[in-house]
Structures are given as structure tokens and as C-alpha cells.
Amino acid sequence: MNKCFGASERPARECLVTERFLEALDEDSFTDLFGVFSPQLVAFFRVRGCELTVAEDLAQEVMLTVYRKAAQLRDRTLFRAWLFKIAQNALCRHFDTKTREVETVDLADATDRLVAGSHMPAATPAFEFLHWMAFLDSRERELMTLRFIEQWEYHEIAAAQAIPIGTVQWRVFNAKKKLAPFLAAHQKVSRGPGLGRREMPASDLAAA
């Protein structure tokens, strides 16, 4: 029976290529792994303010590091968190920061780049979610992006940021409390008569 190395909700292909690579550690399995995770890494760097070419270069750097060091990974169930920990360190080096916490770039600029790059209308749920992030500090934005945009599990965030899972849950809870007035206001507008507008998944934020 195949075992998915990571959260059970992850796509089956991601689980399969991860398992195959960690078992074989060869170029063929790495090619499949690269095809699955490289686009995720590019998105990871783009949402944090990197231009497309820089994001692609950083993604390649991360994947090469994974290829070289995969044999050192002790707990295979944390592969995805380990991979994005490498990505976070690469981002820190790129911005020449001396701390492990990434300094968040201007949210409006990052949002403009995302919308331009993905042809995402300004009224979409993803755009509005990013707009709400302006009301949070950099650490809260990072957590909320990982949890609700990139859909990381709590244990993956904890492993990547080297903090207890309870700390992650508490910080996400406090960030949702801070956003609660804006979520409530949005739901009022979304439920207004005759608007026919798709409602933001605010329930997802409340339930997570």
C-alpha cells in the first residue's frame, strides 16, 4: 500500500512522486518531483514579492538542494515542510536578511504582481483575502498565507518555522479574531439583495 508522506488531503500525484523519490533518490524520480513541486515553489516566491524570473531561479535552487540532501531527511512525513523550510531559507538569503523571519514586502505591490501574473480579477475571493492581509502584521500575514492560500497543515507550518504547533494555532486564531469585523462586513455585503455575488469562503477561515 502506498503511503502519502504528508497531509492526507494532498493530491495523490504529489504523494506518489514524493514517495517514489524518497525511495529511489534518482534522476527519474527527481524529474517527476520537480514537475510537481517547482510550480508550487514559484508561487511561494511570487506571493512574497519575487519577480517571475527570480522566483523560477530560487525554485530551481531549492529543488537542487532537495536532490542533494534528501538522504539526510530523517522523518519522511515532514518532507513537504522540509522542502518549504529550504525555500524560506533561500528567500531569506535572497533578501539578505540576518534573521530567519522573512521581511514581508509591500502587500499592495505583491498583490498587483499576483493579479497581473495570474489574470485574476480584483473582485475574486483570493484578491479580497490578500486585501484583508493588510490589517495584519508580517508574522500574521505569513501564517495566514501558508494556512489559507497555500493550504498548509498546522504541523507543516510548525515544522517549517520551528515553533510548537500550539503556537501556530494560537497565532492563526488571534489573526482570525483581528479579521473578524472585516469578514462580518463582507458577508453582509455578499448577502445583500440582488447582488448575485459569489460569497467569500469566510466559513473556511472560521472553521479552520
C-alpha positions in Angstrom: 0.0 0.0 0.0 1.3 3.5 -0.9 1.8 5.8 2.0 1.4 9.5 1.4 4.3 11.4 3.0 2.4 14.4 4.3 -1.1 15.5 4.9 -3.8 13.2 3.7 -5.5 15.9 1.8 -2.6 16.4 -0.5 -3.2 15.4 -4.2 -2.5 11.8 -4.9 0.2 12.6 -7.5 2.1 14.7 -5.0 2.1 11.9 -2.5 3.2 9.3 -5.1 6.1 11.3 -6.6 7.3 12.2 -3.1 7.3 8.6 -2.1 8.9 7.4 -5.2 11.7 10.0 -5.0 12.4 9.3 -1.3 12.7 5.6 -2.0 14.8 5.8 -5.2 16.7 9.2 -4.9 17.5 9.0 -8.6 17.2 11.4 -11.6 14.0 9.9 -13.0 12.1 10.2 -9.7 13.5 13.7 -9.2 12.2 14.8 -12.6 8.7 13.9 -11.5 9.2 15.5 -8.1 10.4 18.7 -9.8 7.4 18.8 -12.1 5.0 18.7 -9.1 6.8 21.0 -6.6 8.6 23.5 -8.8 5.3 25.4 -9.7 4.4 25.5 -6.0 7.8 26.9 -5.2 7.5 29.6 -7.9 4.1 30.6 -6.4 5.6 30.6 -2.9 8.3 33.1 -4.0 5.9 35.2 -6.2 3.5 35.7 -3.4 6.4 37.0 -1.3 7.3 39.7 -3.8 9.8 38.0 -6.2 9.7 38.7 -9.9 8.9 35.6 -12.1 12.5 35.0 -13.2 13.8 35.3 -9.7 11.1 33.0 -8.4 12.0 30.4 -11.0 15.7 30.6 -10.2 15.0 30.3 -6.5 12.7 27.3 -7.1 15.5 25.6 -9.1 17.9 26.3 -6.3 15.6 24.8 -3.7 14.9 21.7 -5.8 18.6 21.1 -6.3 19.2 21.4 -2.6 16.4 18.8 -2.1 18.1 16.5 -4.5 21.4 16.8 -2.8 20.2 16.5 0.8 17.1 14.2 0.6 19.0 11.3 2.1 19.6 13.4 5.2 15.8 13.7 5.9 15.0 11.7 9.0 11.2 12.0 9.1 9.8 11.5 5.7 6.3 12.5 6.8 7.7 16.1 7.1 9.1 16.2 3.5 6.8 19.0 2.3 7.5 21.1 5.4 11.2 20.4 5.0 11.1 21.5 1.3 9.4 24.8 2.1 11.8 25.4 5.0 14.6 25.2 2.5 12.5 27.7 0.3 12.1 30.0 3.3 15.8 30.0 3.9 16.5 30.7 0.3 14.2 33.6 0.4 15.9 35.0 3.4 19.3 34.7 1.7 17.8 36.4 -1.4 16.7 39.4 0.6 19.9 39.3 2.6 18.2 39.2 5.9 20.0 38.2 9.1 17.0 36.7 10.8 15.0 33.6 9.9 11.8 35.5 9.6 11.2 36.9 6.2 10.5 40.6 6.0 7.2 40.9 4.1 7.3 43.2 1.1 4.6 45.8 0.5 1.3 43.9 0.2 -0.2 46.2 -2.4 2.8 45.7 -4.7 2.8 42.0 -4.2 -0.9 41.8 -4.8 -0.6 43.8 -8.0 2.0 41.4 -9.3 0.0 38.4 -8.4 -3.1 39.7 -10.2 -1.1 40.7 -13.2 0.6 37.4 -13.4 -2.5 35.2 -13.0 -5.0 37.4 -14.7 -7.0 37.3 -11.5 -10.0 39.8 -11.4 -9.8 42.2 -8.5 -13.1 41.0 -7.2 -12.1 37.4 -6.8 -12.0 35.8 -3.3 -8.3 35.4 -3.5 -7.8 39.1 -4.2 -10.1 40.0 -1.3 -8.3 37.7 1.0 -4.9 39.3 0.2 -6.6 42.7 0.8 -7.6 41.7 4.3 -4.0 40.7 5.0 -3.2 44.4 5.1 -4.8 44.5 8.5 -2.3 42.0 9.9 1.4 42.3 10.9 4.1 40.5 8.8 4.2 37.4 11.0 0.4 37.0 10.9 0.3 37.5 7.1 2.9 34.8 6.7 0.9 32.3 8.8 -2.4 33.1 7.2 -0.9 32.9 3.7 0.5 29.4 4.5 -2.7 28.2 6.1 -5.4 29.5 3.8 -3.8 30.4 0.5 -1.2 27.6 0.3 -3.3 25.3 2.5 -0.5 24.0 4.7 -1.5 21.9 7.7 -0.7 23.3 11.2 2.0 20.7 11.7 3.7 21.6 8.4 3.8 25.3 9.4 5.1 24.4 12.8 7.9 22.3 11.3 8.8 24.9 8.7 9.0 27.7 11.2 10.5 25.7 14.1 7.7 26.6 16.6 5.3 24.5 18.5 2.0 23.6 16.7 0.1 25.2 19.6 1.8 28.4 18.9 0.8 28.2 15.2 -2.8 27.5 16.1 -2.9 30.4 18.7 -1.4 32.9 16.2 -3.8 31.9 13.5 -6.7 32.1 16.0 -5.7 35.7 17.0 -5.2 36.7 13.4 -8.8 35.5 12.6 -10.1 37.5 15.6 -8.4 40.6 14.2 -10.0 39.9 10.8 -13.5 39.1 12.2 -15.0 42.6 11.7 -14.0 42.6 8.1 -15.3 39.1 7.4 -18.6 40.0 9.0 -18.9 43.2 6.9 -18.1 41.2 3.8 -20.8 38.6 4.5 -23.3 41.4 4.9 -22.5 42.8 1.5 -22.3 39.4 -0.1 -25.8 38.5 1.1 -27.3 41.8 0.0 -30.4 41.5 -2.2 -29.9 41.3 -5.9 -26.2 41.2 -5.9 -25.8 37.7 -7.1 -22.2 37.8 -5.9 -20.2 34.7 -5.0 -19.6 34.7 -1.3 -16.1 34.6 0.1 -15.3 31.4 1.9 -15.3 33.2 5.3 -16.7 30.0 6.8 -13.4 28.3 5.9 -11.5 30.8 7.9 -13.8 30.4 10.9 -13.8 26.6 10.8 -10.1 26.0 10.2 
